[in-house]
């Protein structure tokens, strides 16, 4: 796995943003919860918060593989690197 940094990664702002978007959209339940929350959001701030909550739910599921394996750092450090304004399932 490449080190997390601010370099563009697979068309996303950086690795953290790419991984977050992948794992939110890759799990069916998380995808649909995020989609519903995003479509019900009153504004961009609410939409971004809905996406952050979805990412946190994936992280808190403590799956042995997946996002945990990709992150390899604590959640607080990881989320500071995510460009939340570009993470979406819409």
C-alpha positions in Angstrom: 0.0 0.0 0.0 1.3 3.4 -0.8 1.9 5.9 2.0 -1.0 8.3 2.6 -0.2 11.7 1.3 -1.7 14.5 -0.7 -0.7 13.2 -4.1 -3.5 12.5 -6.5 -4.5 8.8 -6.5 -6.7 7.0 -9.1 -8.4 10.2 -10.1 -9.1 11.3 -6.5 -7.5 14.1 -4.5 -5.3 11.6 -2.6 -5.2 7.9 -1.4 -7.4 8.6 1.7 -10.1 10.1 -0.4 -10.0 7.2 -2.9 -10.0 4.5 -0.3 -12.9 6.2 1.6 -15.0 6.5 -1.6 -14.2 2.9 -2.6 -15.2 1.4 0.8 -18.4 3.5 1.1 -19.6 2.5 -2.3 -18.4 -1.1 -2.1 -20.6 -2.2 0.8 -24.2 -2.4 -0.3 -25.7 -1.5 3.1 -23.3 1.4 3.5 -23.9 2.6 -0.1 -27.7 2.7 0.4 -27.5 4.4 3.8 -25.1 7.0 2.3 -27.2 7.5 -0.8 -30.4 8.1 1.3 -28.6 10.5 3.6 -27.0 12.4 0.7 -30.3 12.8 -1.1 -32.0 14.0 2.1 -29.3 16.5 3.0 -30.5 20.0 3.1 -27.1 21.5 1.9 -23.5 20.6 1.2 -22.5 20.7 4.8 -25.2 18.1 5.7 -24.2 16.0 2.7 -20.6 15.9 3.8 -21.5 15.0 7.3 -23.7 12.1 6.1 -20.7 10.8 4.1 -18.4 11.1 7.1 -20.9 9.1 9.2 -21.0 6.4 6.6 -17.3 6.2 6.6 -17.2 6.0 10.3 -19.8 3.1 10.3 -17.5 1.2 7.9 -14.5 1.8 10.1 -16.4 0.9 13.3 -17.6 -2.4 11.8 -14.0 -3.6 12.6 -13.9 -5.9 9.5 -10.5 -7.7 9.5 -9.9 -6.8 5.9 -11.2 -3.9 3.9 -10.9 -0.3 5.1 -8.9 -1.3 8.2 -6.3 -3.1 6.1 -6.1 -0.1 3.7 -5.8 2.6 6.4 -3.1 1.1 8.6 -3.3 4.2 10.8 -5.8 5.5 13.4 -9.1 6.9 12.2 -8.5 10.4 13.3 -5.3 10.7 11.3 -6.9 9.1 8.3 -10.0 11.4 8.2 -7.9 14.5 8.3 -6.5 13.5 4.9 -9.9 12.8 3.2 -11.3 15.5 0.8 -14.8 15.0 2.0 -16.3 17.4 -0.5 -15.4 15.0 -3.3 -16.6 11.7 -1.6 -20.1 10.8 -2.8 -22.2 7.9 -4.0 -24.5 10.1 -6.0 
